[in-house]
């Protein structure tokens, strides 16, 4: 009898399980038609539900048949409820629309970001929304991704002019930047205050400072994944901005009358090289009277169309250009352009999400100096397909990517020896990633296979999170990583605006023991551990420790003295540190405080040295406060303190006889060149860097759909003299940017 009851129970349980169905769909904004990301969708009266993803899609799996009320909630929006009937084994598609609430809530109780912390591993990951960007002090009235990236835990910024972002010990070329799936090779302008991306086109940015899962590859340090908006599908709108740095025009709106196709366009340009002569008299160099010789122009356009079931296709294109002109000394130009397409397919009757992209892009840079020119370029295509299967306690995602490109490179080293490379190469990768969720555990194993022209890299990945309590969570991620391209700058260079890109060379030196390297590409291993603690409804605290073991790095040989020497050297390196972040967010006040402790070393086989971006201590404090009638006023502050970077000291000078006439040179009468005797590499430390930026803005509502904002801002508010570089021969110090006030206005319609 007991066996019969057991068999009956197993049979009925299996039958009930097999009868269950799935509910999926998209959540859209009522006014614009844009997808709503990270909102909560659930069945009223149950604990069954899911959050929408970056596409605004939700999926609720293994639901018993019956009648339900499907409910969607999101901060700042009215709750929407829809009655549904789920049949046995049915895959029900139900899109939802929610509108902004007319009732202002006094406090924010639960954020979407905090809810995501309980359902995703997200170790070493920061999510940046448009609202987050607006918390930073604006430069000339416009928030910018470049400014926000500088306050991300583990990020080191090397200066206002030609500054680059180094993420937890990785150099810029080791950071992969994706724009709707397209690879962007130069995301920041030379002046260091601005990125190429218009804030108004950004829907969401995920920054992985290490330990990223198998979905991403081709870089050994970090990932920045930027997703853009589709545009308003119901009304024409936009923004017009003008300030002392430049101007911007942003437009969005529907195409046709069916509200399923939309466009966005963004154009911004800087005239700082001209306005600086009027507003900023400070010379950038001791011999330069022009002031700030920086200019850029960024153009971006996109057309998107969606179907009734949520399937979508987008086509986009861009052109980003940058110029730095030190008259009579050097002129640097780079240009980045591309076209691409991204799509989402929702097959009817099949619980799978198919995502794909195809793109072509090109990046070219040149630096003209007296008697020589340096040039570099990379162009090619990338395409990929991803498949996601949603399950009751997790999801399975797999896919593949193909990347083909060509590089051309021409430069000269310190002894004027010519270095040239022209290559065609290709990459293929495939990955599988599984996420399992339970009450206490989130486990995410994955595997990625990277195939390069110069070898194959198998890359296991693992992440997990243990939910200790409602407020506290432990997390860990690790993995193997590789990449096939490198920068033409060296980790030993302190200042170098020229950043070319080449593929990994096939001819590299052997190991110190004389044995050849098994692979010719660059490799690294990551381990990140951390803890998340929700102090209360307003305060979040996170601390993470990390180790990045760069087991194989290809670097330009800056000690090359003849064409017989190796053009490249193989190095290794270790980056380790600790990052602490505390956030406070209420209705009016936002505080972001970060402390980073980092150690970065490189080893060239003979010596261990500190690369020029090794910053021991880094502090960032950000505050945003709303006040006044209807909170129309907003004040933003950001203060950065960083310990000094390493540099190589000068031990002395001597007369360097070149023996230009060979053995006939009369060394007793000929005049030699000035030679410099250097100390050991990077044993000195520059002074501390610190800078205060501030802005105050006032929003004026002209009509229901039109706002006018005025902003007054100041960069380097107390005029700190931060060092740019030191001219050894002239014994002159050149500083970073001086105090830079700006005013701006923007009209939103």
KEKOL-412481 format. One record per residue (C-alpha): residue number from 1; x, y, z. Coordinates in pm, whole numbers. Example, Ala and Ser with C-alpha at 12.3 -4.5 7.8 and 13.67 -1.06 7.14 Angstrom:
<pts>
PT  pos    east   north      up
PT    1    1230    -450     780
PT    2    1367    -106     714
</pts>
This chain:
<pts>
PT  pos    east   north      up
PT    1       0       0       0
PT    2     283     240      91
PT    3     459     166    -238
PT    4     134     231    -425
PT    5      88     568    -251
PT    6     451     661    -322
PT    7     416     575    -689
PT    8      88     767    -704
PT    9     253    1073    -545
PT   10     547    1060    -788
PT   11     311    1020   -1083
PT   12      84    1307    -980
PT   13     384    1531    -908
PT   14     533    1455   -1247
PT   15     196    1508   -1414
PT   16     147    1844   -1239
PT   17     500    1948   -1336
PT   18     445    1848   -1698
PT   19     120    2048   -1705
PT   20     286    2374   -1597
PT   21     327    2665   -1836
PT   22     546    2973   -1891
PT   23     461    3345   -1896
PT   24     687    3591   -2074
PT   25     673    3934   -2229
PT   26     810    4288   -2226
PT   27     734    4589   -2009
PT   28     718    4928   -2187
PT   29     693    5291   -2080
PT   30     346    5428   -2158
PT   31     470    5769   -2274
PT   32     770    5674   -2488
PT   33     740    5304   -2568
PT   34    1092    5244   -2430
PT   35    1142    4911   -2247
PT   36    1152    4933   -1867
PT   37    1455    4751   -1729
PT   38    1485    4581   -1387
PT   39    1120    4622   -1280
PT   40     934    4351   -1089
PT   41     668    4132   -1254
PT   42     482    3879   -1036
PT   43     159    3684    -994
PT   44     -51    3856    -728
PT   45    -108    3648    -415
PT   46     193    3423    -485
PT   47     570    3435    -446
PT   48     618    3362    -817
PT   49     773    3637   -1026
PT   50    1074    3771   -1215
PT   51    1256    4095   -1294
PT   52    1288    4239   -1643
PT   53    1632    4230   -1804
PT   54    1825    4487   -2006
PT   55    1577    4444   -2292
PT   56    1274    4493   -2066
PT   57    1188    4123   -2094
PT   58    1058    3904   -1811
PT   59    1012    3526   -1800
PT   60     819    3333   -1534
PT   61     872    2958   -1569
PT   62     687    2646   -1450
PT   63     358    2807   -1344
PT   64      64    2582   -1264
PT   65    -241    2629   -1493
PT   66    -511    2865   -1370
PT   67    -635    3223   -1347
PT   68    -393    3487   -1221
PT   69    -348    3862   -1190
PT   70     -17    3956   -1352
PT   71     124    4262   -1175
PT   72     417    4492   -1257
PT   73     567    4744   -1012
PT   74     850    4993   -1050
PT   75     969    5290    -848
PT   76     816    5614    -979
PT   77     550    5433   -1186
PT   78     190    5333   -1126
PT   79     124    4963   -1069
PT   80     -27    4780   -1366
PT   81    -241    4465   -1328
PT   82    -364    4231   -1602
PT   83    -591    3926   -1562
PT   84    -456    3619   -1741
PT   85    -555    3255   -1785
PT   86    -276    3000   -1821
PT   87    -360    2667   -1986
PT   88    -162    2345   -1933
PT   89     178    2351   -2109
PT   90      99    2696   -2254
PT   91     368    2953   -2335
PT   92     174    3274   -2272
PT   93     312    3601   -2414
PT   94     185    3910   -2232
PT   95     336    4254   -2285
PT   96     272    4519   -2019
PT   97     265    4900   -2022
PT   98     321    5121   -1716
PT   99     301    5498   -1679
PT  100     483    5742   -1452
PT  101     313    5799   -1119
PT  102     157    6137   -1044
PT  103     216    6077    -672
PT  104     567    6148    -544
PT  105     693    5893    -292
PT  106     869    6033      13
PT  107    1133    5761      32
PT  108    1280    5496    -195
PT  109    1223    5163     -22
PT  110    1358    4905    -266
PT  111    1580    4973    -565
PT  112    1602    4761    -877
PT  113    1981    4744    -833
PT  114    1940    4600    -483
PT  115    1688    4341    -607
PT  116    1935    4239    -878
PT  117    2200    4177    -610
PT  118    1980    3894    -481
PT  119    1936    3724    -818
PT  120    2274    3775    -993
PT  121    2635    3704    -887
PT  122    2764    4039   -1021
PT  123    3103    4022    -849
PT  124    3329    4311    -954
PT  125    3035    4468   -1140
PT  126    2886    4817   -1137
PT  127    2558    4905   -1310
PT  128    2535    5265   -1437
PT  129    2200    5413   -1536
PT  130    2124    5753   -1683
PT  131    2006    5863   -1338
PT  132    2344    5764   -1192
PT  133    2528    5973   -1451
PT  134    2323    6277   -1357
PT  135    2451    6256    -997
PT  136    2800    6362   -1107
PT  137    2910    6727   -1136
PT  138    2844    6829   -1494
PT  139    3115    6981   -1710
PT  140    2948    7268   -1890
PT  141    2601    7142   -1801
PT  142    2623    6791   -1948
PT  143    2687    6472   -1746
PT  144    2936    6235   -1906
PT  145    3027    5867   -1876
PT  146    3398    5956   -1858
PT  147    3339    6142   -1532
PT  148    3141    5858   -1377
PT  149    3393    5591   -1477
PT  150    3659    5775   -1275
PT  151    3469    5707    -949
PT  152    3408    5335   -1010
PT  153    3589    5120    -748
PT  154    3924    4997    -876
PT  155    3949    5250   -1160
PT  156    4260    5470   -1178
PT  157    4255    5781   -1398
PT  158    4596    5912   -1503
PT  159    4516    6278   -1564
PT  160    4306    6551   -1721
PT  161    4512    6568   -2042
PT  162    4555    6246   -2236
PT  163    4428    6065   -1929
PT  164    4346    5698   -1959
PT  165    4146    5457   -1743
PT  166    4333    5168   -1583
PT  167    4096    4916   -1429
PT  168    4231    4702   -1146
PT  169    4578    4679   -1296
PT  170    4474    4644   -1660
PT  171    4587    4891   -1926
PT  172    4333    5060   -2161
PT  173    4382    4810   -2445
PT  174    4295    4532   -2198
PT  175    3952    4688   -2136
PT  176    3684    4590   -2387
PT  177    3419    4853   -2465
PT  178    3098    4741   -2639
PT  179    2830    4968   -2781
PT  180    2523    4757   -2863
PT  181    2760    4467   -2929
PT  182    3007    4668   -3141
PT  183    3369    4700   -3025
PT  184    3475    5062   -2963
PT  185    3853    5107   -2967
PT  186    3876    5466   -2839
PT  187    3591    5554   -2598
PT  188    3743    5867   -2440
PT  189    3870    6194   -2584
PT  190    4222    6325   -2531
PT  191    4123    6598   -2288
PT  192    4005    6330   -2044
PT  193    3686    6509   -1937
PT  194    3460    6365   -2208
PT  195    3368    6029   -2358
PT  196    3248    5975   -2714
PT  197    2904    5870   -2585
PT  198    2615    6111   -2538
PT  199    2451    6049   -2201
PT  200    2103    6086   -2353
PT  201    2148    5784   -2580
PT  202    2257    5551   -2296
PT  203    1998    5316   -2147
PT  204    2235    5122   -1922
PT  205    2606    5049   -1877
PT  206    2745    4738   -1710
PT  207    3108    4769   -1599
PT  208    3287    4448   -1504
PT  209    3620    4533   -1339
PT  210    3723    4167   -1339
PT  211    3596    3812   -1301
PT  212    3335    3847   -1578
PT  213    3147    3535   -1687
PT  214    3182    3326   -2004
PT  215    2953    3555   -2204
PT  216    3243    3801   -2246
PT  217    3591    3739   -2380
PT  218    3878    3873   -2587
PT  219    4019    4093   -2306
PT  220    4220    4013   -1995
PT  221    4114    4292   -1759
PT  222    3762    4437   -1784
PT  223    3441    4483   -1984
PT  224    3225    4793   -2037
PT  225    2894    4693   -2200
PT  226    2686    4995   -2310
PT  227    2327    4962   -2431
PT  228    2153    5252   -2604
PT  229    1787    5352   -2605
PT  230    1555    5281   -2897
PT  231    1396    5625   -2900
PT  232    1048    5759   -2833
PT  233     794    5569   -3043
PT  234     508    5814   -2982
PT  235     638    6172   -2987
PT  236     921    6381   -3129
PT  237    1153    6502   -2854
PT  238    1510    6594   -2784
PT  239    1760    6824   -2620
PT  240    1966    7123   -2731
PT  241    2269    7216   -2518
PT  242    2525    7497   -2538
PT  243    2807    7579   -2297
PT  244    3159    7719   -2289
PT  245    3304    7382   -2399
PT  246    3075    7291   -2686
PT  247    2725    7221   -2814
PT  248    2500    6918   -2850
PT  249    2182    6821   -3031
PT  250    1983    6511   -2943
PT  251    1665    6405   -3126
PT  252    1431    6107   -3095
PT  253    1090    6016   -3228
PT  254     866    5776   -3419
PT  255     891    5684   -3786
PT  256     549    5623   -3938
PT  257     217    5610   -3755
PT  258     213    5255   -3614
PT  259     435    5333   -3312
PT  260     666    5038   -3377
PT  261     962    5216   -3542
PT  262    1170    5496   -3392
PT  263    1498    5683   -3438
PT  264    1757    5862   -3228
PT  265    2027    6105   -3339
PT  266    2302    6266   -3137
PT  267    2563    6518   -3247
PT  268    2806    6695   -3016
PT  269    3112    6904   -3085
PT  270    3373    7087   -2883
PT  271    3509    7431   -2963
PT  272    3738    7438   -2660
PT  273    4039    7512   -2880
PT  274    3867    7840   -2974
PT  275    3674    7928   -2657
PT  276    3979    7862   -2438
PT  277    4150    8166   -2590
PT  278    3866    8375   -2447
PT  279    3784    8192   -2123
PT  280    4104    8005   -2031
PT  281    4427    8199   -2078
PT  282    4635    7934   -1903
PT  283    4896    7786   -2144
PT  284    4902    7409   -2161
PT  285    5277    7411   -2229
PT  286    5536    7672   -2145
PT  287    5590    7745   -2515
PT  288    5224    7732   -2615
PT  289    5014    8046   -2608
PT  290    4703    7884   -2745
PT  291    4566    7747   -2420
PT  292    4368    7426   -2463
PT  293    4424    7282   -2813
PT  294    4157    7010   -2791
PT  295    3858    6960   -3019
PT  296    3626    6674   -3111
PT  297    3306    6590   -3300
PT  298    3083    6291   -3220
PT  299    2789    6173   -3435
PT  300    2557    5880   -3364
PT  301    2231    5761   -3523
PT  302    2002    5462   -3475
PT  303    1674    5326   -3615
PT  304    1480    5058   -3424
PT  305    1171    4855   -3510
PT  306     985    4606   -3292
PT  307     714    4348   -3349
PT  308     403    4274   -3146
PT  309     566    3988   -2955
PT  310     872    4198   -2860
PT  311    1110    4092   -3137
PT  312    1327    4386   -3237
PT  313    1591    4493   -3487
PT  314    1811    4803   -3474
PT  315    2052    4957   -3724
PT  316    2301    5220   -3609
PT  317    2610    5410   -3718
PT  318    2861    5653   -3569
PT  319    3162    5871   -3637
PT  320    3381    5993   -3351
PT  321    3677    6227   -3418
PT  322    3942    6384   -3196
PT  323    4215    6643   -3257
PT  324    4500    6779   -3043
PT  325    4713    7046   -3208
PT  326    5028    7176   -3037
PT  327    5120    7424   -3309
PT  328    5471    7373   -3442
PT  329    5530    7078   -3209
PT  330    5291    6796   -3291
PT  331    4937    6726   -3409
PT  332    4736    6419   -3315
PT  333    4419    6306   -3495
PT  334    4208    5997   -3450
PT  335    3885    5890   -3612
PT  336    3652    5606   -3517
PT  337    3356    5507   -3734
PT  338    3127    5214   -3788
PT  339    2786    5070   -3874
PT  340    2607    4784   -3707
PT  341    2287    4596   -3642
PT  342    2144    4429   -3333
PT  343    1835    4209   -3309
PT  344    1620    4015   -3063
PT  345    1400    3726   -3176
PT  346    1117    3575   -2968
PT  347    1012    3249   -3142
PT  348     645    3171   -3083
PT  349     584    2856   -2882
PT  350     951    2824   -2779
PT  351    1090    2947   -2444
PT  352    1413    3081   -2590
PT  353    1548    3431   -2641
PT  354    1774    3476   -2946
PT  355    2003    3779   -2960
PT  356    2247    3870   -3233
PT  357    2459    4147   -3375
PT  358    2671    4232   -3677
PT  359    2902    4532   -3702
PT  360    3186    4684   -3900
PT  361    3414    4948   -3751
PT  362    3745    5123   -3813
PT  363    3983    5322   -3595
PT  364    4273    5527   -3731
PT  365    4518    5748   -3544
PT  366    4813    5960   -3655
PT  367    5067    6177   -3477
PT  368    5266    6427   -3681
PT  369    5593    6544   -3532
PT  370    5889    6726   -3686
PT  371    6063    6498   -3938
PT  372    5839    6196   -3875
PT  373    5481    6066   -3849
PT  374    5334    5778   -3652
PT  375    5025    5597   -3780
PT  376    4807    5309   -3669
PT  377    4476    5165   -3781
PT  378    4246    4872   -3719
PT  379    3932    4782   -3912
PT  380    3711    4478   -3938
PT  381    3383    4314   -3844
PT  382    3238    4130   -3547
PT  383    2921    3922   -3527
PT  384    2762    3700   -3268
PT  385    2455    3498   -3173
PT  386    2337    3423   -2817
PT  387    2062    3183   -2706
PT  388    1901    3202   -2362
PT  389    1675    2933   -2213
PT  390    1486    3036   -1899
PT  391    1432    2775   -1630
PT  392    1247    2772   -1295
PT  393    1566    2820   -1095
PT  394    1802    2984   -1338
PT  395    1889    3014   -1702
PT  396    2116    2860   -1962
PT  397    2291    3086   -2212
PT  398    2524    2990   -2494
PT  399    2647    3143   -2817
PT  400    2937    3220   -3046
PT  401    3126    3521   -3184
PT  402    3336    3581   -3495
PT  403    3580    3870   -3524
PT  404    3793    3945   -3831
PT  405    4019    4249   -3859
PT  406    4330    4397   -4015
PT  407    4588    4623   -3853
PT  408    4850    4860   -3991
PT  409    5113    5024   -3778
PT  410    5410    5256   -3827
PT  411    5613    5420   -3552
PT  412    5967    5486   -3430
PT  413    6132    5402   -3100
PT  414    6357    5618   -2883
PT  415    6659    5571   -3113
PT  416    6451    5647   -3424
PT  417    6441    5286   -3542
PT  418    6140    5216   -3761
PT  419    5881    4968   -3632
PT  420    5615    4852   -3878
PT  421    5349    4582   -3883
PT  422    5061    4500   -4119
PT  423    4849    4197   -4032
PT  424    4519    4027   -4111
PT  425    4377    3806   -3840
PT  426    4058    3643   -3716
PT  427    3908    3518   -3392
PT  428    3634    3268   -3316
PT  429    3481    3205   -2976
PT  430    3202    2994   -2830
PT  431    3066    2995   -2476
PT  432    2817    2831   -2246
PT  433    2703    2978   -1915
PT  434    2460    2828   -1664
PT  435    2305    3010   -1370
PT  436    2139    2819   -1087
PT  437    1935    3005    -824
PT  438    1813    2866    -493
PT  439    1698    3024    -169
PT  440    2055    3075     -45
PT  441    2283    3010    -341
PT  442    2349    3152    -686
PT  443    2598    2936    -874
PT  444    2720    3033   -1220
PT  445    2969    2800   -1393
PT  446    3072    2871   -1749
PT  447    3324    2788   -2018
PT  448    3456    2989   -2312
PT  449    3674    2873   -2599
PT  450    3876    3143   -2776
PT  451    4043    3046   -3104
PT  452    4301    3289   -3240
PT  453    4521    3272   -3546
PT  454    4814    3220   -3307
PT  455    4652    2957   -3083
PT  456    4356    2829   -2879
PT  457    4262    2938   -2528
PT  458    4021    2723   -2315
PT  459    3878    2948   -2044
PT  460    3675    2808   -1752
PT  461    3480    3063   -1544
PT  462    3300    3032   -1211
PT  463    3093    3268    -999
PT  464    2879    3216    -693
PT  465    2693    3413    -429
PT  466    2580    3297     -86
PT  467    2284    3487      59
PT  468    2353    3492     432
PT  469    2045    3695     519
PT  470    1805    3946     371
PT  471    2073    4213     414
PT  472    2407    4035     368
PT  473    2560    3838      79
PT  474    2900    3683       2
PT  475    3023    3664    -359
PT  476    3314    3524    -558
PT  477    3416    3502    -922
PT  478    3719    3363   -1103
PT  479    3832    3263   -1446
PT  480    4093    3245   -1720
PT  481    4112    3521   -1983
PT  482    4304    3597   -2303
PT  483    4337    3854   -2580
PT  484    4503    3885   -2919
PT  485    4564    4260   -2958
PT  486    4803    4495   -2784
PT  487    4873    4865   -2765
PT  488    5170    5034   -2926
PT  489    5224    5229   -2606
PT  490    5422    5065   -2331
PT  491    5341    5016   -1964
PT  492    5665    5208   -1911
PT  493    5542    5521   -2091
PT  494    5429    5801   -1860
PT  495    5276    6033   -2122
PT  496    5182    5918   -2471
PT  497    4879    6052   -2657
PT  498    4949    5822   -2951
PT  499    4785    5486   -2886
PT  500    4799    5249   -3179
PT  501    4666    4892   -3191
PT  502    4831    4582   -3337
PT  503    4760    4210   -3328
PT  504    4978    3976   -3124
PT  505    5303    3910   -3314
PT  506    5390    3556   -3412
PT  507    5761    3619   -3356
PT  508    5816    3668   -2984
PT  509    6125    3602   -2768
PT  510    6170    3270   -2591
PT  511    6142    3227   -2216
PT  512    6447    3291   -1998
PT  513    6521    2918   -1998
PT  514    6532    2923   -2379
PT  515    6204    2738   -2430
PT  516    5940    2894   -2659
PT  517    5610    3010   -2514
PT  518    5322    2768   -2568
PT  519    5087    3049   -2673
PT  520    5164    3381   -2840
PT  521    4862    3571   -2707
PT  522    4825    3747   -2371
PT  523    4678    3563   -2072
PT  524    4549    3636   -1721
PT  525    4374    3473   -1425
PT  526    4129    3655   -1196
PT  527    4005    3590    -845
PT  528    3756    3829    -681
PT  529    3585    3788    -345
PT  530    3356    4030    -166
PT  531    3068    4103      66
PT  532    2751    4310      16
PT  533    2566    4451     315
PT  534    2245    4655     309
PT  535    2284    4866     622
PT  536    1926    4993     591
PT  537    1685    5104     319
PT  538    1911    5397     229
PT  539    2267    5270     280
PT  540    2454    4999      87
PT  541    2806    4883     170
PT  542    3036    4667     -43
PT  543    3396    4556      -7
PT  544    3591    4344    -257
PT  545    3939    4199    -271
PT  546    4095    4096    -601
PT  547    4399    3939    -763
PT  548    4471    3957   -1135
PT  549    4763    3740   -1238
PT  550    4878    3852   -1583
PT  551    5074    3541   -1670
PT  552    5180    3654   -2017
PT  553    5192    4010   -2152
PT  554    5335    4127   -2484
PT  555    5493    4472   -2466
PT  556    5678    4706   -2701
PT  557    6056    4679   -2650
PT  558    6149    5036   -2549
PT  559    6512    4929   -2503
PT  560    6552    4838   -2870
PT  561    6873    4997   -3001
PT  562    6906    4833   -3344
PT  563    6696    4649   -3599
PT  564    6858    4325   -3480
PT  565    6694    4353   -3139
PT  566    6356    4201   -3059
PT  567    6070    4440   -3134
PT  568    5865    4297   -2847
PT  569    5926    4164   -2499
PT  570    5722    3920   -2293
PT  571    5636    4028   -1941
PT  572    5421    3907   -1654
PT  573    5245    4104   -1385
PT  574    5027    4098   -1078
PT  575    4755    4341    -969
PT  576    4598    4303    -627
PT  577    4398    4526    -404
PT  578    4094    4607    -196
PT  579    3798    4831    -289
PT  580    3535    4960     -45
PT  581    3216    5138    -153
PT  582    2939    5294      55
PT  583    2625    5449     -96
PT  584    2355    5658      65
PT  585    2041    5743    -129
PT  586    1733    5928     -11
PT  587    1476    6145    -185
PT  588    1701    6453    -185
PT  589    2053    6339     -96
PT  590    2290    6098    -273
PT  591    2638    6011    -141
PT  592    2892    5782    -304
PT  593    3223    5715    -125
PT  594    3499    5485    -256
PT  595    3838    5391    -117
PT  596    4076    5177    -324
PT  597    4406    5020    -216
PT  598    4604    4878    -507
PT  599    4940    4720    -589
PT  600    5053    4664    -950
PT  601    5386    4519   -1063
PT  602    5534    4405   -1393
PT  603    5828    4170   -1453
PT  604    6021    4171   -1782
PT  605    6218    3855   -1700
PT  606    6508    4043   -1548
PT  607    6356    4318   -1336
PT  608    6035    4380   -1143
PT  609    5903    4734   -1173
PT  610    5593    4943   -1098
PT  611    5409    5055   -1414
PT  612    5330    5425   -1436
PT  613    4962    5373   -1338
PT  614    5039    5198   -1007
PT  615    4844    5415    -760
PT  616    4856    5294    -402
PT  617    4564    5494    -257
PT  618    4260    5638    -437
PT  619    3958    5811    -279
PT  620    3644    5939    -452
PT  621    3364    6128    -278
PT  622    3047    6220    -473
PT  623    2752    6414    -332
PT  624    2431    6523    -505
PT  625    2164    6726    -325
PT  626    1823    6846    -448
PT  627    1661    7147    -286
PT  628    1429    7443    -339
PT  629    1070    7465    -459
PT  630     972    7130    -617
PT  631    1340    7032    -585
PT  632    1421    7236    -894
PT  633    1776    7310    -772
PT  634    2054    7052    -764
PT  635    2410    7079    -633
PT  636    2674    6816    -722
PT  637    3027    6772    -585
PT  638    3308    6530    -659
PT  639    3647    6517    -486
PT  640    3927    6283    -589
PT  641    4249    6213    -398
PT  642    4514    5983    -540
PT  643    4864    5899    -426
PT  644    5152    5971    -661
PT  645    5231    5765    -969
PT  646    5575    5605   -1018
PT  647    5833    5777   -1238
PT  648    6196    5724   -1334
PT  649    6431    5972   -1170
PT  650    6720    6151   -1341
PT  651    7064    6072   -1198
PT  652    7263    6307   -1415
PT  653    7359    6440   -1757
PT  654    7660    6370   -1976
PT  655    7797    6447   -2319
PT  656    7699    6168   -2557
PT  657    7946    6133   -2845
PT  658    7772    5965   -3140
PT  659    8089    5916   -3351
PT  660    7896    6022   -3660
PT  661    8217    6002   -3873
PT  662    8311    5663   -3737
PT  663    8682    5614   -3662
PT  664    8757    5951   -3822
PT  665    8564    6135   -3550
PT  666    8788    6368   -3348
PT  667    8643    6319   -3004
PT  668    8871    6592   -2861
PT  669    8702    6869   -3059
PT  670    8358    6747   -3172
PT  671    8051    6847   -2970
PT  672    7834    6562   -2850
PT  673    7462    6543   -2773
PT  674    7309    6581   -2430
PT  675    7278    6240   -2271
PT  676    7063    6153   -1970
PT  677    7160    5900   -1704
PT  678    6842    5746   -1564
PT  679    6789    5585   -1226
PT  680    6624    5243   -1195
PT  681    6285    5223   -1364
PT  682    5995    5393   -1180
PT  683    6145    5400    -831
PT  684    6038    5761    -771
PT  685    5686    5882    -687
PT  686    5510    6196    -810
PT  687    5316    6419    -567
PT  688    4960    6337    -464
PT  689    4683    6429    -708
PT  690    4360    6586    -584
PT  691    4082    6782    -754
PT  692    3740    6919    -661
PT  693    3464    6956    -921
PT  694    3132    7120    -844
PT  695    2817    7225   -1027
PT  696    2480    7377    -946
PT  697    2181    7362   -1178
PT  698    1829    7500   -1190
PT  699    1542    7333   -1377
PT  700    1261    7555   -1509
PT  701     946    7395   -1645
PT  702     826    7592   -1948
PT  703     541    7361   -2044
PT  704     429    7003   -1990
PT  705     691    6864   -2228
PT  706     956    7137   -2221
PT  707    1222    7214   -1958
PT  708    1503    7468   -1952
PT  709    1808    7390   -1734
PT  710    2085    7633   -1641
PT  711    2413    7504   -1500
PT  712    2719    7670   -1352
PT  713    3014    7439   -1291
PT  714    3380    7454   -1203
PT  715    3651    7195   -1264
PT  716    3949    7194   -1026
PT  717    3763    7437    -801
PT  718    4054    7531    -572
PT  719    4306    7542    -861
PT  720    4524    7254    -746
PT  721    4850    7235    -944
PT  722    4858    6865   -1034
PT  723    5161    6760   -1233
PT  724    5120    6660   -1599
PT  725    5485    6581   -1666
PT  726    5833    6716   -1598
PT  727    6067    6836   -1873
PT  728    6400    6688   -1763
PT  729    6618    6888   -2000
PT  730    6462    7231   -1937
PT  731    6393    7143   -1573
PT  732    6035    7266   -1609
PT  733    5719    7130   -1454
PT  734    5403    7123   -1668
PT  735    5075    7094   -1477
PT  736    4736    6946   -1553
PT  737    4434    7166   -1618
PT  738    4388    7480   -1405
PT  739    4063    7598   -1249
PT  740    3803    7587   -1528
PT  741    3463    7751   -1468
PT  742    3187    7696   -1721
PT  743    2825    7789   -1779
PT  744    2567    7612   -1989
PT  745    2202    7579   -2074
PT  746    1998    7293   -2213
PT  747    1648    7288   -2357
PT  748    1463    6957   -2329
PT  749    1152    6913   -2541
</pts>
